[in-house]
Amino acid sequence: MSVELPFPVSVEIKGVAKVATFAKLPDALDAVRASLARLPLDEDQAGYLADYFSPASAKRIAHQLIHVGAVRVLAFVGIESHLIDLRPAAE
């Protein structure tokens, strides 16, 4: 599903990937999935995050970005947490 937002999206995974800005939400979600694939996540975490940031989630994430202003989820590598932060890019 193609979801267009009226603004670019910034993505950061604290301690893993610096802030990057994407013109389109699907590109931002691809980057999140690629970064998460490189982490040694346990099976439950990997499955949860793969589902949360799947291409099918784009409409839900777009809705949250528009109405809440951010999407924030934690990824756990062992006991260490990494904040995944998506938000409208600063203009």
Secondary structure, 3 states (H helix, E strand, C coil): CCCCCCCCEEEEECCCEEEEEECCHHHHHHHHHHHHHCCCCCHHHHHHHHHHCCHHHHHHHHHHHHHCCCEEEEEEECCEEEEEEEEECCC
